[in-house]
Amino acid sequence: MNMKNLGLPLVALTFLLLAGCSTQTVVTLQNGTQYLTKDTPKTKTADGFYEFTDIAGKHVRVKADDVATVRKEN
């Protein structure tokens, strides 16, 4: 078997392994709004905000007082 035949399965396996490494997190606000994030959000910043990127790739910044829960998705 030559290298060309091995390349695609190895690339696919790499992406699957990397996708399994990130842990999705649900950030729920006091008003019930939920954000699904790719990774655990940055904890409260010096100016009192949580910062994270949602699964759509949008950068989100919310006041820490507005956050009800931050939990890992099963």
Biotite code that builds the C-alpha atoms (Angstrom):
import biotite.structure as struc

atoms = struc.array([
    struc.Atom([0.000, 0.000, 0.000], chain_id="A", res_id=1, res_name="MET", atom_name="CA", element="C"),
    struc.Atom([1.470, 3.338, -0.932], chain_id="A", res_id=2, res_name="ASN", atom_name="CA", element="C"),
    struc.Atom([1.436, 6.643, 0.946], chain_id="A", res_id=3, res_name="MET", atom_name="CA", element="C"),
    struc.Atom([-1.400, 8.143, -1.139], chain_id="A", res_id=4, res_name="LYS", atom_name="CA", element="C"),
    struc.Atom([-3.781, 5.407, 0.018], chain_id="A", res_id=5, res_name="ASN", atom_name="CA", element="C"),
    struc.Atom([-2.855, 5.931, 3.672], chain_id="A", res_id=6, res_name="LEU", atom_name="CA", element="C"),
    struc.Atom([-3.047, 9.733, 3.652], chain_id="A", res_id=7, res_name="GLY", atom_name="CA", element="C"),
    struc.Atom([-6.806, 10.254, 3.671], chain_id="A", res_id=8, res_name="LEU", atom_name="CA", element="C"),
    struc.Atom([-7.626, 7.728, 6.435], chain_id="A", res_id=9, res_name="PRO", atom_name="CA", element="C"),
    struc.Atom([-4.840, 9.157, 8.612], chain_id="A", res_id=10, res_name="LEU", atom_name="CA", element="C"),
    struc.Atom([-6.109, 12.717, 8.152], chain_id="A", res_id=11, res_name="VAL", atom_name="CA", element="C"),
    struc.Atom([-9.682, 11.629, 8.953], chain_id="A", res_id=12, res_name="ALA", atom_name="CA", element="C"),
    struc.Atom([-8.532, 9.794, 12.072], chain_id="A", res_id=13, res_name="LEU", atom_name="CA", element="C"),
    struc.Atom([-6.571, 12.841, 13.227], chain_id="A", res_id=14, res_name="THR", atom_name="CA", element="C"),
    struc.Atom([-9.612, 15.109, 12.912], chain_id="A", res_id=15, res_name="PHE", atom_name="CA", element="C"),
    struc.Atom([-11.777, 12.643, 14.818], chain_id="A", res_id=16, res_name="LEU", atom_name="CA", element="C"),
    struc.Atom([-9.256, 12.425, 17.639], chain_id="A", res_id=17, res_name="LEU", atom_name="CA", element="C"),
    struc.Atom([-8.901, 16.202, 17.863], chain_id="A", res_id=18, res_name="LEU", atom_name="CA", element="C"),
    struc.Atom([-12.662, 16.663, 17.893], chain_id="A", res_id=19, res_name="ALA", atom_name="CA", element="C"),
    struc.Atom([-12.876, 14.314, 20.853], chain_id="A", res_id=20, res_name="GLY", atom_name="CA", element="C"),
    struc.Atom([-10.369, 16.366, 22.837], chain_id="A", res_id=21, res_name="CYS", atom_name="CA", element="C"),
    struc.Atom([-12.504, 19.468, 23.218], chain_id="A", res_id=22, res_name="SER", atom_name="CA", element="C"),
    struc.Atom([-15.250, 19.475, 25.817], chain_id="A", res_id=23, res_name="THR", atom_name="CA", element="C"),
    struc.Atom([-18.395, 21.380, 24.971], chain_id="A", res_id=24, res_name="GLN", atom_name="CA", element="C"),
    struc.Atom([-19.789, 23.562, 27.721], chain_id="A", res_id=25, res_name="THR", atom_name="CA", element="C"),
    struc.Atom([-23.267, 25.032, 28.247], chain_id="A", res_id=26, res_name="VAL", atom_name="CA", element="C"),
    struc.Atom([-23.382, 28.594, 29.579], chain_id="A", res_id=27, res_name="VAL", atom_name="CA", element="C"),
    struc.Atom([-26.857, 29.451, 30.890], chain_id="A", res_id=28, res_name="THR", atom_name="CA", element="C"),
    struc.Atom([-27.783, 33.047, 31.617], chain_id="A", res_id=29, res_name="LEU", atom_name="CA", element="C"),
    struc.Atom([-30.200, 34.279, 34.294], chain_id="A", res_id=30, res_name="GLN", atom_name="CA", element="C"),
    struc.Atom([-32.831, 34.960, 31.585], chain_id="A", res_id=31, res_name="ASN", atom_name="CA", element="C"),
    struc.Atom([-32.668, 31.339, 30.341], chain_id="A", res_id=32, res_name="GLY", atom_name="CA", element="C"),
    struc.Atom([-30.550, 31.979, 27.249], chain_id="A", res_id=33, res_name="THR", atom_name="CA", element="C"),
    struc.Atom([-28.111, 29.126, 26.643], chain_id="A", res_id=34, res_name="GLN", atom_name="CA", element="C"),
    struc.Atom([-24.856, 29.138, 24.720], chain_id="A", res_id=35, res_name="TYR", atom_name="CA", element="C"),
    struc.Atom([-23.087, 25.966, 23.637], chain_id="A", res_id=36, res_name="LEU", atom_name="CA", element="C"),
    struc.Atom([-19.340, 26.554, 23.544], chain_id="A", res_id=37, res_name="THR", atom_name="CA", element="C"),
    struc.Atom([-16.500, 24.574, 22.025], chain_id="A", res_id=38, res_name="LYS", atom_name="CA", element="C"),
    struc.Atom([-14.402, 24.690, 25.194], chain_id="A", res_id=39, res_name="ASP", atom_name="CA", element="C"),
    struc.Atom([-14.709, 25.895, 28.764], chain_id="A", res_id=40, res_name="THR", atom_name="CA", element="C"),
    struc.Atom([-15.088, 29.692, 28.724], chain_id="A", res_id=41, res_name="PRO", atom_name="CA", element="C"),
    struc.Atom([-12.531, 32.002, 30.230], chain_id="A", res_id=42, res_name="LYS", atom_name="CA", element="C"),
    struc.Atom([-13.424, 32.602, 33.820], chain_id="A", res_id=43, res_name="THR", atom_name="CA", element="C"),
    struc.Atom([-14.472, 35.995, 34.955], chain_id="A", res_id=44, res_name="LYS", atom_name="CA", element="C"),
    struc.Atom([-12.152, 38.632, 33.501], chain_id="A", res_id=45, res_name="THR", atom_name="CA", element="C"),
    struc.Atom([-10.797, 41.607, 35.437], chain_id="A", res_id=46, res_name="ALA", atom_name="CA", element="C"),
    struc.Atom([-13.681, 43.749, 34.186], chain_id="A", res_id=47, res_name="ASP", atom_name="CA", element="C"),
    struc.Atom([-16.327, 41.208, 35.311], chain_id="A", res_id=48, res_name="GLY", atom_name="CA", element="C"),
    struc.Atom([-17.190, 39.382, 32.068], chain_id="A", res_id=49, res_name="PHE", atom_name="CA", element="C"),
    struc.Atom([-17.132, 35.815, 30.774], chain_id="A", res_id=50, res_name="TYR", atom_name="CA", element="C"),
    struc.Atom([-15.655, 35.454, 27.282], chain_id="A", res_id=51, res_name="GLU", atom_name="CA", element="C"),
    struc.Atom([-16.083, 32.466, 24.968], chain_id="A", res_id=52, res_name="PHE", atom_name="CA", element="C"),
    struc.Atom([-16.692, 31.381, 21.390], chain_id="A", res_id=53, res_name="THR", atom_name="CA", element="C"),
    struc.Atom([-19.952, 29.579, 20.682], chain_id="A", res_id=54, res_name="ASP", atom_name="CA", element="C"),
    struc.Atom([-20.194, 26.573, 18.362], chain_id="A", res_id=55, res_name="ILE", atom_name="CA", element="C"),
    struc.Atom([-21.094, 28.852, 15.438], chain_id="A", res_id=56, res_name="ALA", atom_name="CA", element="C"),
    struc.Atom([-17.766, 30.643, 15.885], chain_id="A", res_id=57, res_name="GLY", atom_name="CA", element="C"),
    struc.Atom([-19.238, 33.854, 17.320], chain_id="A", res_id=58, res_name="LYS", atom_name="CA", element="C"),
    struc.Atom([-17.240, 35.578, 20.078], chain_id="A", res_id=59, res_name="HIS", atom_name="CA", element="C"),
    struc.Atom([-19.547, 36.134, 23.069], chain_id="A", res_id=60, res_name="VAL", atom_name="CA", element="C"),
    struc.Atom([-18.932, 38.360, 26.085], chain_id="A", res_id=61, res_name="ARG", atom_name="CA", element="C"),
    struc.Atom([-21.467, 38.438, 28.938], chain_id="A", res_id=62, res_name="VAL", atom_name="CA", element="C"),
    struc.Atom([-21.483, 40.049, 32.350], chain_id="A", res_id=63, res_name="LYS", atom_name="CA", element="C"),
    struc.Atom([-20.595, 37.543, 35.064], chain_id="A", res_id=64, res_name="ALA", atom_name="CA", element="C"),
    struc.Atom([-23.648, 38.660, 37.069], chain_id="A", res_id=65, res_name="ASP", atom_name="CA", element="C"),
    struc.Atom([-25.869, 37.518, 34.168], chain_id="A", res_id=66, res_name="ASP", atom_name="CA", element="C"),
    struc.Atom([-24.457, 33.958, 34.161], chain_id="A", res_id=67, res_name="VAL", atom_name="CA", element="C"),
    struc.Atom([-26.527, 31.414, 36.100], chain_id="A", res_id=68, res_name="ALA", atom_name="CA", element="C"),
    struc.Atom([-24.525, 28.226, 35.398], chain_id="A", res_id=69, res_name="THR", atom_name="CA", element="C"),
    struc.Atom([-21.526, 26.936, 33.457], chain_id="A", res_id=70, res_name="VAL", atom_name="CA", element="C"),
    struc.Atom([-21.528, 23.160, 33.034], chain_id="A", res_id=71, res_name="ARG", atom_name="CA", element="C"),
    struc.Atom([-19.861, 20.581, 30.817], chain_id="A", res_id=72, res_name="LYS", atom_name="CA", element="C"),
    struc.Atom([-22.095, 19.002, 28.177], chain_id="A", res_id=73, res_name="GLU", atom_name="CA", element="C"),
    struc.Atom([-22.407, 15.214, 28.362], chain_id="A", res_id=74, res_name="ASN", atom_name="CA", element="C"),
])
